Amino acid sequence: MSLSNILFDYKHIWHPYSSMTKPLPCYSIISAKGVYLTLENGKKLIDGMSSWWSAIHGYNHPLLNRALKKQIKNMSHIMFGGITHSPAISLCQKLIKLTPSKLDCIFLSDSGSISIEVAMKMIIQYWNSLGQNRKKFLTIFNGYHGDTFGAMSISDPNNSMHKIYNNVLPKNFFAESPQSSFHSSWNENDLISFKKLIEKNELKIAGVILEPIVQGVGGMRFYHPIYLQKIKKLCDNHNIPLIFDEIATGFGRTGKFFAFEHANVVPDILCLGKAMTGGTMTLAATLTSRKIANQISNSKVGCFMHGPTYMGNPLACAVANANIKILQNNEWKKQVLKIEKQLYKNLFPLRKHFRVINIRVLGAIGVVECTQLINIACMQKFFVDNGVWIRPFKQLIYIVPPYIISSRALKKITDVITEALNYKILFI
Ligand SMILES: *Cc1c(COP(=O)(O)O)cnc(C)c1O
């Protein structure tokens, strides 16, 4: 890329969570195929991120590409108001089949954050139609649900910098996040904080929202399945709907098709996104029970008040259909299990490293929690120089590689992470 283009980017273009005056360096990628990202100089990087949990089958997948090309011949987009089309119908049929039978009605939207907004609006409308003015949500610390206002208001107050938006964000209830980790034994005390909040505020709480099992970028924590089961019981006892955010974990990442299957708990609302199109197009979905959908629909207002311009985008639906078709050959189970085994083998020895607090592995997710904050720009450069693409944050080096990654490529990633821990300069 010409120097002037690099400077233009530097000067004029926001990147995620970045500064306009002191932006972190960006790397120019010219193509991506399988698990490889190609830099301009022709150098290939092994991808450890799946473009933020989404490109589960790798890049430039022939079946996903074919689905897009086929759909583009018919129509790329058409409004969803008063119009329907088979890519959307076929996708919703698949989603209904893949999810518990209780989840019966689907709202398609354009991104994970919006699917969360939709879930929150649905719940508020649900209570409104029952004549109750319930507006608060109950969640746990260390969560992440997106960057729009509603989603921010239920994300960890420190991570999402609630303070900046102090008087703008709705105030919600935050319980302590569970300390019993996925693989440790269950400690009943984990429930105390949540139980207190739900009992004290029952009539104010519209819904409970959680990322099941895996708290993603709010801390990359894996908590105990019994926690989810107990939360579900508390919600049922207090008659409060339960929303699961499976935007990161859905479509096999944790070793189950949905993370809630680890606990056998079915939510009243389910949000999906990220991997739904295999990392090709932006698309998300909010699935609800018929009970909630009917209550909203039979109210005075009579309809659900949301309708994005690109709702049900046919290209996105077509590629999501192809993505799910690939998943349905069930290769993902073997792939994710194989990655999990290898991550245990290659990352667990790092537990003894003096720069490591904790190593966590679940499905195709590997987390190295370091004792120090990471110098992102330096470590990113170290990774790129060594031929891998990993984007660490805070004190966390985590990988969520495409399911198709070979043992050799994955070994290279864990080797480079191991090496990185030895350099003081890569930490703050
Ligand atoms: C990424 C993510 C979101 C937000 O999705 P966007 O598509 O980035 O808006 C919400 N919840 C979780 C758990 C996520 O990982």
The ligand as an SDF file (V2000), in Angstrom:
LIG
                    3D

 15 15  0  0  0  0  0  0  0  0999 V2000
  -19.6250   -9.4800   19.5860 C   0  0  0  0  0  0  0  0  0  0  0  0
  -20.6490   -9.6420   20.6230 C   0  0  0  0  0  0  0  0  0  0  0  0
  -21.7970   -8.8360   20.6590 C   0  0  0  0  0  0  0  0  0  0  0  0
  -22.0080   -7.6920   19.6990 C   0  0  0  0  0  0  0  0  0  0  0  0
  -22.0960   -8.1040   18.3770 O   0  0  0  0  0  0  0  0  0  0  0  0
  -21.7720   -7.0480   17.1980 P   0  0  0  0  0  0  0  0  0  0  0  0
  -22.0970   -7.8260   15.9620 O   0  0  0  0  0  0  0  0  0  0  0  0
  -20.3280   -6.6920   17.3290 O   0  0  0  0  0  0  0  0  0  0  0  0
  -22.6640   -5.8970   17.4030 O   0  0  0  0  0  0  0  0  0  0  0  0
  -22.7320   -9.0810   21.6440 C   0  0  0  0  0  0  0  0  0  0  0  0
  -22.5670  -10.0560   22.5510 N   0  0  0  0  0  0  0  0  0  0  0  0
  -21.4870  -10.8610   22.5370 C   0  0  0  0  0  0  0  0  0  0  0  0
  -21.3690  -11.9500   23.5560 C   0  0  0  0  0  0  0  0  0  0  0  0
  -20.4790  -10.6690   21.5960 C   0  0  0  0  0  0  0  0  0  0  0  0
  -19.3940  -11.4410   21.6110 O   0  0  0  0  0  0  0  0  0  0  0  0
  1  2  1  0
  2  3  1  0
  2 14  2  0
  3  4  1  0
  3 10  2  0
  4  5  1  0
  5  6  1  0
  6  7  2  0
  6  8  1  0
  6  9  1  0
 10 11  1  0
 11 12  2  0
 12 13  1  0
 12 14  1  0
 14 15  1  0
M  END
$$$$
